[in-house]
């Protein structure tokens, strides 16, 4: 396996058939879409005409989403390469009520070495630096994670703003963001007030997210829409647009605590909102599906969606993340099967 496999170069398609060469962003751009260089999102004034004009054909979205998992495959070395890429786009997460400093330190150790060295050697990729993009923890454990990740290049993300409900008083939510940044968080995952979406209070939602962005300072802002609570795909699309206008660096599906979390139809709506925003503003926003993503096969589905809907620039950690905990173990098992022809037991791939 070569480094070009891991890069998921556009010289090969999902089924290994030849395509044209890749179009890469320039050195000063964050991304490239349809030959156009894109800059990081700075936000724009709220455009209510744009928000209110959003429409979603639910049946068409569902039909398109079905094709991602039923008509798109990657096999053999290509599949292994895509799974390795999925690892590099992970926000490895622990958000349990019984979290401890020791559990967070174990999670951070796994983040540094997500794939066992022996397996990397079997795959012939031991020279590559395979590590996750970030570890995601509660505010209480930000300092613990920061110390454990020091010198690794792996980001520390903190969930904030009264996660997961997002219903604590507004000044407390803003103060929580600032405390996490002061403690060393590189990224902040915030929860919106879903009632603003239900009531169509777009200016209030915009102001809320803009305040969160300001409180983040140098840290990246990932805005959790709680799509399982928003009831309709049109609400998801409109909430996505408002979040991007307010300056979100990423839009994220779920907290992982809702009854319904990341689904491909929701992902399709959100990535198309990202694409439209990029076309209109020249700015790139990242995407993070989270909650219910547990298998290696699901990671391939999400990567396929990103490649087809927004392109290769969104196949890197700067613009795409998985919010996961258990999926890493299944990816390791699939990689071991690729290398040896045998599946290993789950207990051989602990997380924390």
Number of C-alpha atoms within 10 A of each C-alpha: 12 12 12 11 19 22 15 21 17 19 14 16 19 21 13 13 8 11 11 10 10 14 18 16 18 12 8 9 15 19 27 23 20 9 10 16 20 22 18 18 22 15 19 12 10 18 13 13 8 11 18 12 8 13 12 15 10 15 10 10 17 14 11 14 20 12 12 18 17 9 9 14 17 18 13 10 17 20 22 24 23 24 23 24 24 27 26 25 24 25 27 28 25 21 18 9 7 7 14 14 14 12 15 24 19 16 25 29 16 21 29 20 14 24 24 14 12 11 17 18 12 14 19 13 18 15 9 11 10 19 21 29 26 28 29 30 27 20 22 15 22 27 17 20 28 22 13 20 20 11 8 12 12 21 20 31 31 32 25 25 26 19 20 19 15 18 16 12 10 16 9 14 21 21 15 21 30 20 17 26 24 14 17 20 28 22 24 29 24 28 26 26 21 20 13 16 19 15 8 15 11 22 15 13 21 23 15 18 25 20 16 31 25 15 20 22 14 12 21 19 25 27 28 29 24 28 27 21 17 16 11 14 22 18 21 24 24 24 31 29 26 27 28 29 22 25 26 28 26 25 28 29 25 27 26 20 16 16 10 15 20 24 19 20 19 24 24 21 22 26 24 17 21 25 19 14 19 24 15 9 15 18 23 29 29 23 25 26 26 25 20 21 21 17 16 22 18 15 21 22 19 23 26 21 22 21 17 13 15 19 20 22 23 25 24 18 22 17 20 26 28 29 26 22 23 16 23 27 22 19 24 26 21 22 28 22 14 18 19 13 10 12 15 16 10 11 8 11 19 13 21 16
